[in-house]
Amino acid sequence: LLVPPLRSSVAAAASSSAGPTQTSGGGVLILGQNQITYLPSTPNAPPKIVPMQETLLLSAASIPTLDSSDIRYLLGDDTGRLLVLALLRNSGGITSLTLDYLGSVTTPTGLTY
């Protein structure tokens, strides 16, 4: 899974990164400062959005799963929060996003799972 460096690219004024997802239907994941957005590649398909506390995401790593029902990322922010982002999917593509807080660590500059 390719996750672009979060510090080096800015997709918009309020986002820290944007990159392709490893889904059969494609799409783009935008990591913003106030929300995370999944934009499907299917025309006219609505975006999936999960709001979050304002933060700057500094690092990310994909988390392997045993089945193909979802895609997970481990995220670290500028305050030391460790989060898990899950893209839940079915045969029709991504159905929703969830963001769970795992705990606090020193400010991560890189993550490996």
GUDREN-569362 format. One record per residue: x, y, z of N, C-alpha, C, O in turn; residue in three letters. Coordinates in pm, whole numbers, padded with zeros to 5 digits, always signed. Layout:
# GUDREN-569362
XYZXYZXYZXYZAla/...
# end
This chain:
# GUDREN-569362
+00085-00118+00000+00000+00000+00000+00088+00122+00000+00181+00133+00080Leu/+00061+00213-00088+00138+00336-00100+00071+00445-00019-00044+00480-00045Leu/+00141+00500+00077+00093+00614+00154+00196+00724+00135+00312+00709+00173Val/+00155+00836+00074+00252+00942+00045+00304+01006+00173+00236+01001+00275Pro/+00425+01066+00170+00476+01136+00287+00383+01251+00324+00347+01331+00239Pro/+00345+01258+00450+00245+01356+00490+00302+01496+00506+00230+01593+00487Leu/+00428+01508+00539+00485+01640+00560+00518+01711+00429+00522+01834+00425Arg/+00543+01638+00324+00597+01699+00203+00493+01743+00101+00527+01816+00008Ser/+00369+01700+00115+00272+01742+00014+00150+01803+00080+00105+01757+00185Ser/+00100+01905+00019-00021+01970+00069-00121+01974-00044-00098+02040-00146Val/-00233+01901-00027-00333+01894-00132-00422+02017-00134-00471+02057-00240Ala/-00444+02078-00020-00525+02198-00008-00481+02269+00119-00402+02214+00196Ala/-00531+02388+00141-00490+02465+00258-00520+02392+00388-00446+02408+00485Ala/-00626+02313+00392-00665+02246+00515-00641+02095+00511-00707+02021+00583Ala/-00549+02049+00428-00520+01906+00425-00370+01884+00432-00292+01967+00388Ser/-00332+01769+00488-00190+01739+00499-00143+01643+00391-00023+01635+00364Ser/-00237+01569+00328-00196+01476+00224-00316+01424+00146-00429+01427+00194Ser/-00288+01378+00027-00389+01310-00055-00318+01200-00130-00206+01218-00177Ala/-00384+01085-00141-00321+00975-00212-00421+00869-00251-00532+00867-00199Gly/-00382+00781-00342-00472+00675-00388-00493+00570-00279-00408+00551-00192Pro/-00606+00502-00285-00633+00393-00191-00614+00260-00263-00619+00253-00386Thr/-00593+00156-00187-00575+00022-00241-00710-00050-00244-00725-00155-00182Gln/-00806+00005-00313-00936-00059-00327-00956-00099-00471-00896-00041-00561Thr/-01040-00199-00493-01064-00244-00629-01130-00135-00713-01114-00132-00835Ser/-01205-00046-00648-01272+00061-00721-01192+00187-00730-01236+00283-00794Gly/-01074+00191-00667-00992+00310-00669-01045+00416-00575-01121+00385-00483Gly/-01006+00538-00597-01048+00648-00513-00928+00717-00450-00815+00669-00458Gly/-00956+00832-00389-00851+00913-00327-00888+00939-00182-01004+00967-00151Val/-00790+00929-00094-00808+00957+00047-00740+01089+00077-00620+01104+00051Leu/-00813+01185+00131-00759+01317+00165-00756+01330+00317-00859+01323+00383Ile/-00635+01348+00371-00617+01364+00515-00612+01512+00546-00509+01577+00524Leu/-00721+01565+00596-00730+01707+00625-00701+01738+00770-00669+01648+00849Gly/-00712+01866+00807-00689+01908+00945-00814+01894+01030-00804+01883+01152Gln/-00933+01893+00968-01059+01881+01042-01140+01759+01004-01238+01725+01071Asn/-01102+01692+00897-01176+01575+00852-01090+01491+00759-00992+01539+00702Gln/-01131+01365+00744-01069+01276+00647-01177+01243+00545-01288+01205+00581Ile/-01143+01257+00417-01241+01239+00310-01194+01132+00213-01078+01129+00173Thr/-01286+01043+00176-01261+00945+00071-01344+00987-00051-01466+00997-00042Tyr/-01277+01011-00163-01344+01047-00288-01340+00926-00380-01233+00890-00430Leu/-01455+00862-00404-01455+00744-00492-01428+00782-00636-01451+00896-00678Pro/-01377+00686-00712-01349+00712-00853-01474+00698-00939-01473+00736-01057Ser/-01580+00643-00883-01706+00626-00956-01774+00762-00976-01793+00835-00879Thr/-01811+00796-01100-01879+00924-01123-02008+00935-01042-02083+00837-01030Pro/-02034+01051-00989-02154+01085-00913-02167+01011-00780-02270+01025-00713Asn/-02067+00935-00738-02072+00869-00607-02037+00973-00500-01941+01048-00517Ala/-02113+00977-00391-02087+01078-00289-01959+01047-00212-01923+00930-00196Pro/-01890+01150-00164-01770+01126-00083-01809+01073+00054-01922+01094+00100Pro/-01718+01004+00120-01735+00957+00256-01644+01044+00344-01527+01063+00312Lys/-01700+01097+00454-01627+01191+00538-01636+01149+00683-01742+01108+00730Ile/-01524+01158+00755-01524+01138+00900-01461+01264+00961-01345+01296+00933Val/-01538+01337+01047-01482+01455+01111-01385+01417+01222-01391+01306+01275Pro/-01296+01509+01257-01203+01484+01366-01164+01617+01429-01184+01724+01372Met/-01107+01608+01549-01055+01725+01618-00944+01785+01531-00867+01712+01470Gln/-00937+01918+01526-00836+01982+01441-00696+01936+01481-00658+01943+01598Glu/-00621+01890+01383-00487+01837+01407-00408+01836+01277-00464+01857+01169Thr/-00280+01811+01288-00195+01794+01170-00141+01652+01173-00062+01617+01260Leu/-00185+01571+01080-00140+01432+01072+00002+01429+01016+00028+01479+00907Leu/+00094+01369+01092+00235+01369+01055+00283+01239+00994+00379+01238+00917Leu/+00219+01128+01028+00268+00999+00981+00153+00901+00964+00047+00915+01026Ser/+00178+00801+00879+00075+00700+00851+00142+00570+00810+00250+00569+00752Ala/+00074+00460+00840+00120+00328+00796-00003+00242+00772-00101+00251+00846Ala/+00001+00160+00669-00112+00070+00644-00104-00047+00742+00005-00089+00782Ser/-00220-00099+00779-00229-00213+00869-00286-00330+00789-00397-00321+00738Ile/-00211-00437+00777-00262-00554+00702-00383-00615+00774-00388-00617+00897Pro/-00479-00664+00696-00596-00731+00753-00603-00874+00702-00547-00906+00597Thr/-00671-00959+00776-00682-01099+00737-00783-01121+00625-00772-01218+00550Leu/-00880-01033+00614-00979-01047+00507-00981-00918+00425-00905-00825+00454Asp/-01065-00912+00327-01070-00795+00240-01191-00707+00269-01234-00630+00183Ser/-01247-00718+00390-01367-00640+00420-01338-00494+00450-01427-00410+00436Ser/-01216-00461+00489-01185-00321+00514-01037-00294+00493-00957-00386+00475Asp/-01003-00166+00496-00866-00118+00482-00839-00033+00604-00921+00051+00640Ile/-00725-00053+00668-00694+00021+00791-00559+00091+00780-00465+00041+00718Arg/-00553+00210+00843-00430+00288+00851-00406+00329+00994-00500+00363+01066Tyr/-00282+00325+01036-00239+00378+01165-00191+00519+01139-00106+00541+01052Leu/-00243+00617+01214-00211+00758+01193-00155+00819+01321-00197+00782+01431Leu/-00060+00911+01307-00005+00985+01420-00012+01134+01392+00014+01178+01280Gly/-00048+01213+01496-00061+01357+01473+00041+01438+01552+00122+01382+01626Asp/+00035+01570+01536+00133+01660+01596+00121+01672+01748+00210+01729+01811Asp/+00014+01621+01808-00001+01624+01954+00033+01489+02016+00023+01474+02138Thr/+00071+01391+01936+00107+01260+01987-00009+01162+01993+00004+01053+02049Gly/-00123+01199+01935-00235+01105+01934-00210+00997+01830-00161+01024+01720Arg/-00244+00873+01866-00233+00759+01776-00375+00715+01741-00456+00688+01830Leu/-00406+00708+01611-00541+00682+01563-00541+00566+01464-00439+00537+01401Leu/-00657+00501+01450-00676+00400+01345-00790+00447+01257-00901+00472+01304Val/-00763+00459+01127-00865+00493+01028-00903+00364+00956-00816+00294+00904Leu/-01032+00332+00953-01080+00214+00881-01171+00258+00767-01263+00337+00788Ala/-01146+00207+00648-01233+00225+00533-01312+00096+00520-01258-00006+00476Leu/-01438+00099+00558-01522-00021+00556-01581-00036+00417-01628+00062+00358Leu/-01580-00157+00365-01627-00177+00228-01706-00307+00214-01700-00397+00298Arg/-01780-00311+00104-01847-00433+00060-01820-00448-00089-01733-00379-00142Asn/-01891-00534-00156-01865-00556-00298-01890-00431-00382-01840-00421-00494Ser/-01969-00338-00330-01998-00215-00403-01897-00104-00381-01909+00003-00441Gly/-01798-00126-00295-01696-00024-00269-01696+00020-00124-01750-00050-00038Gly/-01637+00134-00097-01627+00187+00039-01764+00232+00085-01831+00310+00017Ile/-01807+00184+00203-01939+00220+00256-01931+00326+00364-02024+00406+00379Thr/-01821+00329+00442-01807+00430+00546-01664+00435+00596-01583+00347+00568Ser/-01634+00541+00672-01505+00559+00735-01525+00564+00886-01624+00621+00933Leu/-01433+00506+00961-01435+00522+01106-01296+00564+01152-01195+00526+01091Thr/-01290+00642+01258-01165+00689+01314-01167+00661+01464-01255+00711+01534Leu/-01072+00582+01513-01067+00545+01654-00937+00591+01717-00830+00579+01657Asp/-00949+00646+01838-00834+00691+01915-00775+00573+01991-00848+00503+02062Tyr/-00645+00550+01978-00579+00440+02046-00509+00484+02174-00506+00408+02272Leu/-00453+00603+02175-00378+00651+02291-00280+00758+02251-00282+00808+02139Gly/-00193+00794+02346-00094+00899+02323+00046+00841+02321+00077+00748+02395Ser/+00129+00898+02236+00270+00860+02224+00349+00989+02208+00290+01096+02199Val/+00483+00981+02203+00559+01099+02167+00524+01134+02022+00483+01046+01946Thr/+00540+01257+01985+00501+01302+01851+00569+01214+01746+00691+01214+01735Thr/+00489+01138+01669+00549+01044+01572+00594+01115+01444+00521+01196+01387Pro/+00714+01082+01401+00762+01132+01272+00758+01021+01168+00777+01046+01049Thr/+00733+00900+01213+00720+00786+01122+00654+00672+01196+00675+00654+01316Gly/+00575+00593+01124+00507+00478+01182+00533+00356+01095+00539+00365+00972Leu/+00549+00242+01159+00564+00115+01089+00478+00013+01161+00482+00004+01284Thr/+00401-00063+01085+00321-00169+01147+00375-00301+01102+00322-00405+01141Tyr/
# end
